[in-house]
Amino acid sequence: MDLHLDISSPDGRRAGLERALRDAVRAGRLAPGARLPATRRLAEELGVSRGTVKAAYDQLIAEGYLTARQGSGTVVAPLPAADAGPAQSGARACAPLFDLRPGSPDVGAFPAAAWLKAVRRAVATAPVSAYDYGDPLGRIELRVALAEYLGRARGVVASPEQIVVTSGAVQGLALLTRVLEGGDIAMEDPGLPFHREVVRRAGGRVVPVPVDERGAEVDGLGDPAAVVVTPAHQYPTGVTLHPARRRALTDWARARGALVVEDDYDGEFRYDRQPVGALQGMAPSRVVYLGTASKTLGPALRLGWMVLPPHLVAPVADAKLHSDHSTETIGQLALAELIRSHAYDRHVRACRIGYRRRRDRLVERLGARWRVQGIAAGLHALVEVGDETSVLARAAAEGLAVGSLREHWHAAGAREGIVVGYGTPREGAYPEALETLVRVLELGHSQRPPLGLSSGPPRF
């Protein structure tokens, strides 16, 4: 490997080399397990004798910074936990034993073999131009594949020319806010606080839209430039936007010349009936559709898409060009191949079956004693609790991480609860994580108000 070292030292080159290597290990620039160059090669690169390099290696082996084994060369030794860098030790301290936080799929289910096959085929057939700077709209191969897939699977009305490939829904939301040049952006209450912050940092002013058992309340929206909704599976309550509300929302957008931004973050995962079609199909000229591969494949791919009304394509593409120029190419080509070969559909179906089993097990264990909501679709459920703070504290003591409902409100909320991400754990870890959740809830069961005491329809 290439190794940058400054060996200048008033005490000589050997001392300078020892110091440079020692500092690199301490700072983490040479990670535990990293293999160092052979003494002959490093000596040639640094312009010193092989004996100088060997003596420096021997000294650091004696100090415990390096290790050497016959036939394995010289490698960086593992550091004690107390000597690890702050980022490393902090990550270890924050990692829960059982992770039921919402927001992620089971990344262990990533279709590695199918993805590798798609990458190989994509690279083998890609034109030379694919390795140059890309179109800010995204690769045409992926946009064509997405237009076909979204039309048949989600009811989206789109041509490839209306699609902009992004690094995810967050980038799409930020680009759109920038194009709208700030103004009021209405967002669901409760909703994802991170998305509210994305809008604010892009120059928008966030206006809350109350959510009830029928989804976002359309009456009284006023005159925001856009309203951001999660109609298929509201986050975090899990309710589906009622058909009457869908019609009212699209009518409002047409009448006011405003936009509806549809975040279809987990629309493929519907369990009790056919998936609810995208809202975009009802008003393609007024709805911006945001989709992503983060829940179906994995967040690490950083692949998402926007389906835009025609009048927004050019300004959003210009904003994308001046944001990051274009999205990386190889992943786009691989995803296009995955969709074209229907391997993507097969993977989504397999995941849907697996996540439904997890959902059923969650409901079986909790449904008789706790109110579990939002279970018709998606990768999370909302569990009502009497004292959210106490439940979260008990969960932390058990090494269990779950989501907080309280943090999703724009201001102080009327309801408390926990958001359980049953898609997050690896397959083998889910049963124990679920039993830990049951134990945490049972510890405070006597403190929880009995079900059925609240009057009137649910207010989220």
GUGU-262541 format. One record per residue (C-alpha): x, z negated, y. Coordinates in pm, whole numbers. Example, Ala and Ser with C-alpha at 12.3 -4.5 7.8 and 13.67 -1.06 7.14 Angstrom:
% residues 2
<atom xx="1230" zz="-780" yy="-450"/>
<atom xx="1367" zz="-714" yy="-106"/>
***
This chain:
% residues 460
<atom xx="0" zz="0" yy="0"/>
<atom xx="103" zz="45" yy="363"/>
<atom xx="210" zz="-281" yy="525"/>
<atom xx="269" zz="-340" yy="896"/>
<atom xx="528" zz="-613" yy="954"/>
<atom xx="727" zz="-713" yy="1262"/>
<atom xx="1044" zz="-864" yy="1119"/>
<atom xx="1234" zz="-904" yy="1446"/>
<atom xx="1375" zz="-1257" yy="1469"/>
<atom xx="1674" zz="-1426" yy="1634"/>
<atom xx="1740" zz="-1591" yy="1295"/>
<atom xx="1796" zz="-1261" yy="1115"/>
<atom xx="1592" zz="-1006" yy="923"/>
<atom xx="1539" zz="-1217" yy="613"/>
<atom xx="1391" zz="-1504" yy="817"/>
<atom xx="1188" zz="-1253" yy="1018"/>
<atom xx="1047" zz="-1098" yy="700"/>
<atom xx="958" zz="-1439" yy="558"/>
<atom xx="782" zz="-1535" yy="879"/>
<atom xx="592" zz="-1206" yy="905"/>
<atom xx="466" zz="-1227" yy="545"/>
<atom xx="378" zz="-1595" yy="575"/>
<atom xx="181" zz="-1533" yy="897"/>
<atom xx="-2" zz="-1238" yy="740"/>
<atom xx="-113" zz="-1452" yy="445"/>
<atom xx="-219" zz="-1744" yy="666"/>
<atom xx="-419" zz="-1517" yy="900"/>
<atom xx="-593" zz="-1346" yy="612"/>
<atom xx="-446" zz="-1002" yy="687"/>
<atom xx="-304" zz="-1021" yy="335"/>
<atom xx="-593" zz="-1139" yy="120"/>
<atom xx="-555" zz="-1343" yy="-201"/>
<atom xx="-483" zz="-1106" yy="-487"/>
<atom xx="-340" zz="-832" yy="-264"/>
<atom xx="-43" zz="-666" yy="-435"/>
<atom xx="271" zz="-634" yy="-225"/>
<atom xx="497" zz="-327" yy="-227"/>
<atom xx="787" zz="-320" yy="-471"/>
<atom xx="1108" zz="-464" yy="-325"/>
<atom xx="1285" zz="-126" yy="-330"/>
<atom xx="1005" zz="54" yy="-147"/>
<atom xx="957" zz="-216" yy="118"/>
<atom xx="1332" zz="-229" yy="176"/>
<atom xx="1338" zz="146" yy="239"/>
<atom xx="1042" zz="128" yy="481"/>
<atom xx="1189" zz="-163" yy="678"/>
<atom xx="1548" zz="-38" yy="673"/>
<atom xx="1687" zz="-353" yy="511"/>
<atom xx="1862" zz="-421" yy="181"/>
<atom xx="1662" zz="-471" yy="-136"/>
<atom xx="1829" zz="-811" yy="-169"/>
<atom xx="1684" zz="-920" yy="165"/>
<atom xx="1331" zz="-834" yy="52"/>
<atom xx="1380" zz="-1000" yy="-286"/>
<atom xx="1511" zz="-1317" yy="-124"/>
<atom xx="1210" zz="-1330" yy="111"/>
<atom xx="969" zz="-1281" yy="-180"/>
<atom xx="1142" zz="-1554" yy="-381"/>
<atom xx="1119" zz="-1799" yy="-91"/>
<atom xx="746" zz="-1738" yy="-43"/>
<atom xx="687" zz="-1766" yy="-417"/>
<atom xx="857" zz="-2104" yy="-405"/>
<atom xx="635" zz="-2207" yy="-112"/>
<atom xx="320" zz="-2101" yy="-300"/>
<atom xx="221" zz="-1811" yy="-77"/>
<atom xx="301" zz="-1546" yy="-338"/>
<atom xx="298" zz="-1525" yy="-716"/>
<atom xx="487" zz="-1291" yy="-950"/>
<atom xx="418" zz="-1198" yy="-1309"/>
<atom xx="613" zz="-973" yy="-1538"/>
<atom xx="466" zz="-625" yy="-1519"/>
<atom xx="214" zz="-719" yy="-1248"/>
<atom xx="439" zz="-719" yy="-944"/>
<atom xx="415" zz="-964" yy="-656"/>
<atom xx="70" zz="-1063" yy="-527"/>
<atom xx="-71" zz="-1299" yy="-265"/>
<atom xx="-159" zz="-1635" yy="-419"/>
<atom xx="-508" zz="-1786" yy="-379"/>
<atom xx="-517" zz="-2038" yy="-94"/>
<atom xx="-673" zz="-2383" yy="-129"/>
<atom xx="-1023" zz="-2404" yy="19"/>
<atom xx="-899" zz="-2619" yy="308"/>
<atom xx="-654" zz="-2345" yy="411"/>
<atom xx="-906" zz="-2061" yy="404"/>
<atom xx="-995" zz="-1895" yy="732"/>
<atom xx="-1305" zz="-2014" yy="921"/>
<atom xx="-1508" zz="-1704" yy="833"/>
<atom xx="-1438" zz="-1744" yy="461"/>
<atom xx="-1506" zz="-2116" yy="443"/>
<atom xx="-1818" zz="-2083" yy="660"/>
<atom xx="-1963" zz="-1816" yy="433"/>
<atom xx="-1913" zz="-2035" yy="129"/>
<atom xx="-2074" zz="-2335" yy="301"/>
<atom xx="-2384" zz="-2132" yy="398"/>
<atom xx="-2444" zz="-1968" yy="61"/>
<atom xx="-2744" zz="-2134" yy="-107"/>
<atom xx="-2763" zz="-2202" yy="-479"/>
<atom xx="-3107" zz="-2038" yy="-489"/>
<atom xx="-3199" zz="-1771" yy="-236"/>
<atom xx="-3570" zz="-1707" yy="-176"/>
<atom xx="-3532" zz="-1589" yy="181"/>
<atom xx="-3735" zz="-1281" yy="273"/>
<atom xx="-3592" zz="-954" yy="397"/>
<atom xx="-3390" zz="-822" yy="104"/>
<atom xx="-3464" zz="-659" yy="-229"/>
<atom xx="-3286" zz="-744" yy="-553"/>
<atom xx="-2968" zz="-554" yy="-471"/>
<atom xx="-2859" zz="-605" yy="-832"/>
<atom xx="-3123" zz="-345" yy="-921"/>
<atom xx="-2943" zz="-76" yy="-721"/>
<atom xx="-2943" zz="244" yy="-934"/>
<atom xx="-2567" zz="277" yy="-943"/>
<atom xx="-2553" zz="544" yy="-1216"/>
<atom xx="-2818" zz="762" yy="-1051"/>
<atom xx="-2656" zz="717" yy="-709"/>
<atom xx="-2311" zz="810" yy="-844"/>
<atom xx="-2457" zz="1121" yy="-1007"/>
<atom xx="-2627" zz="1214" yy="-680"/>
<atom xx="-2307" zz="1161" yy="-479"/>
<atom xx="-2106" zz="1378" yy="-720"/>
<atom xx="-2358" zz="1660" yy="-704"/>
<atom xx="-2394" zz="1630" yy="-328"/>
<atom xx="-2018" zz="1642" yy="-268"/>
<atom xx="-1973" zz="1927" yy="-517"/>
<atom xx="-2235" zz="2144" yy="-346"/>
<atom xx="-2194" zz="2040" yy="19"/>
<atom xx="-2079" zz="2309" yy="262"/>
<atom xx="-1752" zz="2255" yy="442"/>
<atom xx="-1947" zz="2193" yy="764"/>
<atom xx="-2085" zz="1872" yy="611"/>
<atom xx="-1750" zz="1705" yy="678"/>
<atom xx="-1755" zz="1787" yy="1049"/>
<atom xx="-1939" zz="1603" yy="1325"/>
<atom xx="-2307" zz="1589" yy="1234"/>
<atom xx="-2637" zz="1674" yy="1397"/>
<atom xx="-2785" zz="1366" yy="1572"/>
<atom xx="-3114" zz="1450" yy="1400"/>
<atom xx="-2947" zz="1406" yy="1062"/>
<atom xx="-2863" zz="1642" yy="775"/>
<atom xx="-3128" zz="1908" yy="725"/>
<atom xx="-3112" zz="1853" yy="346"/>
<atom xx="-3231" zz="1495" yy="386"/>
<atom xx="-3490" zz="1576" yy="650"/>
<atom xx="-3644" zz="1841" yy="426"/>
<atom xx="-3648" zz="1601" yy="128"/>
<atom xx="-3798" zz="1320" yy="340"/>
<atom xx="-4072" zz="1542" yy="482"/>
<atom xx="-4182" zz="1628" yy="128"/>
<atom xx="-4152" zz="1274" yy="-8"/>
<atom xx="-4322" zz="1098" yy="284"/>
<atom xx="-4606" zz="1348" yy="278"/>
<atom xx="-4690" zz="1299" yy="-89"/>
<atom xx="-4601" zz="929" yy="-127"/>
<atom xx="-4702" zz="779" yy="209"/>
<atom xx="-4945" zz="1030" yy="362"/>
<atom xx="-4712" zz="1103" yy="656"/>
<atom xx="-4767" zz="1430" yy="841"/>
<atom xx="-4424" zz="1561" yy="932"/>
<atom xx="-4200" zz="1863" yy="942"/>
<atom xx="-3821" zz="1827" yy="902"/>
<atom xx="-3789" zz="1904" yy="1274"/>
<atom xx="-3977" zz="1582" yy="1359"/>
<atom xx="-3746" zz="1353" yy="1160"/>
<atom xx="-3443" zz="1170" yy="1299"/>
<atom xx="-3217" zz="997" yy="1047"/>
<atom xx="-3097" zz="655" yy="1162"/>
<atom xx="-2898" zz="362" yy="1028"/>
<atom xx="-3223" zz="171" yy="978"/>
<atom xx="-3543" zz="55" yy="1146"/>
<atom xx="-3348" zz="-158" yy="1394"/>
<atom xx="-3168" zz="145" yy="1537"/>
<atom xx="-3493" zz="339" yy="1548"/>
<atom xx="-3665" zz="62" yy="1741"/>
<atom xx="-3375" zz="33" yy="1986"/>
<atom xx="-3356" zz="409" yy="2045"/>
<atom xx="-3729" zz="433" yy="2110"/>
<atom xx="-3727" zz="139" yy="2354"/>
<atom xx="-3442" zz="306" yy="2541"/>
<atom xx="-3630" zz="637" yy="2559"/>
<atom xx="-3937" zz="458" yy="2693"/>
<atom xx="-3709" zz="315" yy="2965"/>
<atom xx="-3818" zz="-43" yy="2913"/>
<atom xx="-4170" zz="-135" yy="3006"/>
<atom xx="-4404" zz="-353" yy="2805"/>
<atom xx="-4373" zz="-330" yy="2427"/>
<atom xx="-4650" zz="-514" yy="2242"/>
<atom xx="-4541" zz="-680" yy="1917"/>
<atom xx="-4729" zz="-875" yy="1651"/>
<atom xx="-4754" zz="-1254" yy="1675"/>
<atom xx="-4626" zz="-1382" yy="1437"/>
<atom xx="-4362" zz="-1119" yy="1377"/>
<atom xx="-3993" zz="-1074" yy="1315"/>
<atom xx="-3799" zz="-1250" yy="1595"/>
<atom xx="-3494" zz="-1029" yy="1543"/>
<atom xx="-3697" zz="-719" yy="1622"/>
<atom xx="-3823" zz="-881" yy="1942"/>
<atom xx="-3464" zz="-943" yy="2045"/>
<atom xx="-3373" zz="-581" yy="1966"/>
<atom xx="-3646" zz="-463" yy="2202"/>
<atom xx="-3538" zz="-704" yy="2476"/>
<atom xx="-3173" zz="-602" yy="2453"/>
<atom xx="-3275" zz="-237" yy="2474"/>
<atom xx="-3454" zz="-312" yy="2803"/>
<atom xx="-3813" zz="-371" yy="2691"/>
<atom xx="-4045" zz="-656" yy="2784"/>
<atom xx="-4213" zz="-806" yy="2477"/>
<atom xx="-4587" zz="-878" yy="2490"/>
<atom xx="-4747" zz="-1072" yy="2200"/>
<atom xx="-5036" zz="-925" yy="1997"/>
<atom xx="-5226" zz="-1191" yy="1798"/>
<atom xx="-5269" zz="-1138" yy="1422"/>
<atom xx="-5566" zz="-1263" yy="1222"/>
<atom xx="-5696" zz="-1204" yy="870"/>
<atom xx="-5769" zz="-837" yy="959"/>
<atom xx="-5425" zz="-770" yy="1105"/>
<atom xx="-5326" zz="-708" yy="1466"/>
<atom xx="-5604" zz="-769" yy="1717"/>
<atom xx="-5653" zz="-441" yy="1900"/>
<atom xx="-5901" zz="-566" yy="2161"/>
<atom xx="-5730" zz="-669" yy="2480"/>
<atom xx="-5409" zz="-472" yy="2425"/>
<atom xx="-5398" zz="-368" yy="2789"/>
<atom xx="-5148" zz="-103" yy="2900"/>
<atom xx="-4816" zz="-146" yy="2717"/>
<atom xx="-4605" zz="165" yy="2664"/>
<atom xx="-4614" zz="104" yy="2289"/>
<atom xx="-4734" zz="-142" yy="2027"/>
<atom xx="-4523" zz="-218" yy="1718"/>
<atom xx="-4720" zz="-296" yy="1402"/>
<atom xx="-4668" zz="-340" yy="1028"/>
<atom xx="-5006" zz="-211" yy="908"/>
<atom xx="-4947" zz="-175" yy="532"/>
<atom xx="-4821" zz="-533" yy="486"/>
<atom xx="-4796" zz="-737" yy="804"/>
<atom xx="-4477" zz="-935" yy="836"/>
<atom xx="-4478" zz="-1227" yy="769"/>
<atom xx="-4847" zz="-1297" yy="693"/>
<atom xx="-4884" zz="-1013" yy="443"/>
<atom xx="-5232" zz="-902" yy="561"/>
<atom xx="-5325" zz="-533" yy="567"/>
<atom xx="-5455" zz="-382" yy="889"/>
<atom xx="-5832" zz="-341" yy="849"/>
<atom xx="-5963" zz="20" yy="854"/>
<atom xx="-6169" zz="-50" yy="1167"/>
<atom xx="-5857" zz="-184" yy="1340"/>
<atom xx="-5659" zz="125" yy="1232"/>
<atom xx="-5918" zz="350" yy="1396"/>
<atom xx="-5936" zz="133" yy="1707"/>
<atom xx="-5557" zz="132" yy="1740"/>
<atom xx="-5521" zz="509" yy="1719"/>
<atom xx="-5817" zz="555" yy="1958"/>
<atom xx="-5649" zz="318" yy="2204"/>
<atom xx="-5322" zz="515" yy="2184"/>
<atom xx="-5497" zz="849" yy="2247"/>
<atom xx="-5701" zz="713" yy="2536"/>
<atom xx="-5405" zz="547" yy="2710"/>
<atom xx="-5140" zz="807" yy="2625"/>
<atom xx="-4947" zz="523" yy="2460"/>
<atom xx="-4755" zz="501" yy="2135"/>
<atom xx="-4806" zz="311" yy="1812"/>
<atom xx="-4482" zz="230" yy="1630"/>
<atom xx="-4549" zz="189" yy="1259"/>
<atom xx="-4285" zz="-11" yy="1073"/>
<atom xx="-4348" zz="83" yy="709"/>
<atom xx="-4077" zz="-146" yy="576"/>
<atom xx="-4215" zz="-203" yy="223"/>
<atom xx="-4503" zz="43" yy="195"/>
<atom xx="-4402" zz="166" yy="-152"/>
<atom xx="-4461" zz="-174" yy="-311"/>
<atom xx="-4837" zz="-216" yy="-354"/>
<atom xx="-4951" zz="-396" yy="-669"/>
<atom xx="-5329" zz="-434" yy="-694"/>
<atom xx="-5436" zz="-81" yy="-602"/>
<atom xx="-5300" zz="246" yy="-468"/>
<atom xx="-5062" zz="206" yy="-173"/>
<atom xx="-5227" zz="209" yy="168"/>
<atom xx="-5143" zz="538" yy="337"/>
<atom xx="-4939" zz="544" yy="652"/>
<atom xx="-5119" zz="495" yy="982"/>
<atom xx="-4921" zz="792" yy="1114"/>
<atom xx="-5138" zz="1032" yy="914"/>
<atom xx="-5438" zz="939" yy="1133"/>
<atom xx="-5269" zz="1028" yy="1465"/>
<atom xx="-4936" zz="1212" yy="1422"/>
<atom xx="-4914" zz="1289" yy="1794"/>
<atom xx="-4938" zz="920" yy="1896"/>
<atom xx="-4764" zz="732" yy="1611"/>
<atom xx="-4391" zz="689" yy="1555"/>
<atom xx="-4322" zz="618" yy="1189"/>
<atom xx="-4020" zz="403" yy="1093"/>
<atom xx="-3901" zz="402" yy="733"/>
<atom xx="-3591" zz="285" yy="553"/>
<atom xx="-3411" zz="277" yy="220"/>
<atom xx="-3321" zz="-89" yy="272"/>
<atom xx="-3601" zz="-229" yy="55"/>
<atom xx="-3614" zz="50" yy="-205"/>
<atom xx="-3237" zz="90" yy="-260"/>
<atom xx="-3039" zz="-158" yy="-54"/>
<atom xx="-2956" zz="-251" yy="308"/>
<atom xx="-2588" zz="-161" yy="261"/>
<atom xx="-2665" zz="212" yy="261"/>
<atom xx="-2770" zz="191" yy="630"/>
<atom xx="-3015" zz="480" yy="597"/>
<atom xx="-3348" zz="495" yy="775"/>
<atom xx="-3566" zz="754" yy="943"/>
<atom xx="-3805" zz="808" yy="1231"/>
<atom xx="-4093" zz="1055" yy="1219"/>
<atom xx="-4164" zz="1138" yy="1581"/>
<atom xx="-4437" zz="1315" yy="1777"/>
<atom xx="-4288" zz="1651" yy="1884"/>
<atom xx="-4250" zz="1552" yy="2251"/>
<atom xx="-4020" zz="1261" yy="2158"/>
<atom xx="-3777" zz="1446" yy="1929"/>
<atom xx="-3543" zz="1577" yy="2200"/>
<atom xx="-3514" zz="1253" yy="2403"/>
<atom xx="-3464" zz="1038" yy="2090"/>
<atom xx="-3204" zz="1283" yy="1957"/>
<atom xx="-3023" zz="1265" yy="2292"/>
<atom xx="-3030" zz="885" yy="2284"/>
<atom xx="-2896" zz="893" yy="1928"/>
<atom xx="-2619" zz="1133" yy="2030"/>
<atom xx="-2504" zz="895" yy="2302"/>
<atom xx="-2544" zz="587" yy="2082"/>
<atom xx="-2343" zz="671" yy="1771"/>
<atom xx="-2339" zz="1054" yy="1777"/>
<atom xx="-2474" zz="1091" yy="1423"/>
<atom xx="-2536" zz="905" yy="1098"/>
<atom xx="-2273" zz="935" yy="823"/>
<atom xx="-2318" zz="1244" yy="607"/>
<atom xx="-2234" zz="1169" yy="242"/>
<atom xx="-2503" zz="904" yy="201"/>
<atom xx="-2760" zz="1139" yy="354"/>
<atom xx="-2670" zz="1415" yy="110"/>
<atom xx="-2680" zz="1174" yy="-184"/>
<atom xx="-3021" zz="1038" yy="-86"/>
<atom xx="-3152" zz="1393" yy="-46"/>
<atom xx="-3034" zz="1471" yy="-399"/>
<atom xx="-3187" zz="1149" yy="-532"/>
<atom xx="-3523" zz="1240" yy="-379"/>
<atom xx="-3512" zz="1605" yy="-489"/>
<atom xx="-3434" zz="1509" yy="-849"/>
<atom xx="-3719" zz="1251" yy="-847"/>
<atom xx="-3468" zz="982" yy="-948"/>
<atom xx="-3578" zz="803" yy="-630"/>
<atom xx="-3941" zz="800" yy="-747"/>
<atom xx="-3840" zz="669" yy="-1090"/>
<atom xx="-3635" zz="391" yy="-933"/>
<atom xx="-3917" zz="288" yy="-698"/>
<atom xx="-4167" zz="277" yy="-986"/>
<atom xx="-3933" zz="64" yy="-1197"/>
<atom xx="-3879" zz="-175" yy="-905"/>
<atom xx="-4253" zz="-193" yy="-839"/>
<atom xx="-4313" zz="-305" yy="-1197"/>
<atom xx="-4035" zz="-566" yy="-1180"/>
<atom xx="-4142" zz="-707" yy="-845"/>
<atom xx="-4503" zz="-726" yy="-955"/>
<atom xx="-4396" zz="-942" yy="-1250"/>
<atom xx="-4214" zz="-1170" yy="-1009"/>
<atom xx="-4518" zz="-1182" yy="-780"/>
<atom xx="-4744" zz="-1270" yy="-1073"/>
<atom xx="-4512" zz="-1547" yy="-1184"/>
<atom xx="-4503" zz="-1690" yy="-831"/>
<atom xx="-4882" zz="-1691" yy="-809"/>
<atom xx="-4913" zz="-1844" yy="-1156"/>
<atom xx="-4682" zz="-2132" yy="-1066"/>
<atom xx="-4811" zz="-2199" yy="-714"/>
<atom xx="-5160" zz="-2056" yy="-680"/>
<atom xx="-5350" zz="-2349" yy="-830"/>
<atom xx="-5211" zz="-2607" yy="-586"/>
<atom xx="-5086" zz="-2420" yy="-280"/>
<atom xx="-5238" zz="-2142" yy="-78"/>
<atom xx="-5029" zz="-1829" yy="-137"/>
<atom xx="-5102" zz="-1536" yy="95"/>
<atom xx="-4992" zz="-1178" yy="144"/>
<atom xx="-4946" zz="-1109" yy="-226"/>
<atom xx="-5111" zz="-766" yy="-256"/>
<atom xx="-4788" zz="-588" yy="-167"/>
<atom xx="-4428" zz="-623" yy="-64"/>
<atom xx="-4142" zz="-854" yy="-158"/>
<atom xx="-4252" zz="-1180" yy="4"/>
<atom xx="-4542" zz="-1424" yy="15"/>
<atom xx="-4656" zz="-1682" yy="269"/>
<atom xx="-4712" zz="-2034" yy="134"/>
<atom xx="-4910" zz="-2280" yy="346"/>
<atom xx="-4756" zz="-2627" yy="375"/>
<atom xx="-4855" zz="-2930" yy="573"/>
<atom xx="-4516" zz="-3016" yy="721"/>
<atom xx="-4281" zz="-2720" yy="736"/>
<atom xx="-3988" zz="-2924" yy="867"/>
<atom xx="-4000" zz="-3165" yy="573"/>
<atom xx="-4032" zz="-2885" yy="318"/>
<atom xx="-3734" zz="-2698" yy="463"/>
<atom xx="-3529" zz="-3018" yy="462"/>
<atom xx="-3612" zz="-3088" yy="97"/>
<atom xx="-3536" zz="-2727" yy="7"/>
<atom xx="-3196" zz="-2747" yy="174"/>
<atom xx="-3118" zz="-3068" yy="-15"/>
<atom xx="-3195" zz="-2883" yy="-341"/>
<atom xx="-2974" zz="-2586" yy="-245"/>
<atom xx="-3281" zz="-2364" yy="-196"/>
<atom xx="-3315" zz="-2124" yy="97"/>
<atom xx="-3661" zz="-2005" yy="205"/>
<atom xx="-3794" zz="-1854" yy="526"/>
<atom xx="-3963" zz="-2048" yy="806"/>
<atom xx="-4300" zz="-1936" yy="943"/>
<atom xx="-4253" zz="-2135" yy="1264"/>
<atom xx="-3966" zz="-1917" yy="1388"/>
<atom xx="-4184" zz="-1605" yy="1372"/>
<atom xx="-4422" zz="-1711" yy="1650"/>
<atom xx="-4364" zz="-1586" yy="2004"/>
<atom xx="-4444" zz="-1939" yy="2123"/>
<atom xx="-4557" zz="-2257" yy="1946"/>
<atom xx="-4766" zz="-2148" yy="1649"/>
<atom xx="-5092" zz="-2289" yy="1516"/>
<atom xx="-4986" zz="-2275" yy="1151"/>
<atom xx="-4690" zz="-2389" yy="949"/>
<atom xx="-4565" zz="-2245" yy="625"/>
<atom xx="-4274" zz="-2104" yy="434"/>
<atom xx="-4199" zz="-1737" yy="368"/>
<atom xx="-4084" zz="-1684" yy="10"/>
<atom xx="-3884" zz="-1372" yy="-62"/>
<atom xx="-3936" zz="-1323" yy="-434"/>
<atom xx="-3748" zz="-993" yy="-429"/>
<atom xx="-3419" zz="-1143" yy="-313"/>
<atom xx="-3273" zz="-1324" yy="-619"/>
<atom xx="-3098" zz="-1141" yy="-900"/>
<atom xx="-3320" zz="-1099" yy="-1203"/>
<atom xx="-3153" zz="-1376" yy="-1403"/>
<atom xx="-3162" zz="-1622" yy="-1113"/>
<atom xx="-3530" zz="-1587" yy="-1025"/>
<atom xx="-3683" zz="-1825" yy="-1284"/>
<atom xx="-3461" zz="-2117" yy="-1183"/>
<atom xx="-3511" zz="-2043" yy="-812"/>
<atom xx="-3887" zz="-2046" yy="-861"/>
<atom xx="-3880" zz="-2375" yy="-1053"/>
<atom xx="-3670" zz="-2528" yy="-776"/>
<atom xx="-3932" zz="-2415" yy="-523"/>
<atom xx="-4209" zz="-2577" yy="-731"/>
<atom xx="-4010" zz="-2901" yy="-747"/>
<atom xx="-3955" zz="-2902" yy="-369"/>
<atom xx="-4325" zz="-2849" yy="-303"/>
<atom xx="-4432" zz="-3112" yy="-554"/>
<atom xx="-4207" zz="-3370" yy="-388"/>
<atom xx="-4420" zz="-3346" yy="-76"/>
<atom xx="-4753" zz="-3269" yy="-238"/>
<atom xx="-4902" zz="-3605" yy="-146"/>
<atom xx="-4820" zz="-3538" yy="221"/>
<atom xx="-4997" zz="-3202" yy="227"/>
<atom xx="-5355" zz="-3179" yy="359"/>
<atom xx="-5601" zz="-3072" yy="86"/>
<atom xx="-5690" zz="-2703" yy="75"/>
<atom xx="-6010" zz="-2598" yy="243"/>
<atom xx="-6002" zz="-2843" yy="538"/>
<atom xx="-5939" zz="-2572" yy="797"/>
<atom xx="-6256" zz="-2432" yy="952"/>
<atom xx="-6326" zz="-2069" yy="1034"/>
<atom xx="-6132" zz="-1760" yy="928"/>
<atom xx="-5752" zz="-1774" yy="894"/>
<atom xx="-5561" zz="-1745" yy="1220"/>
<atom xx="-5195" zz="-1656" yy="1179"/>
***
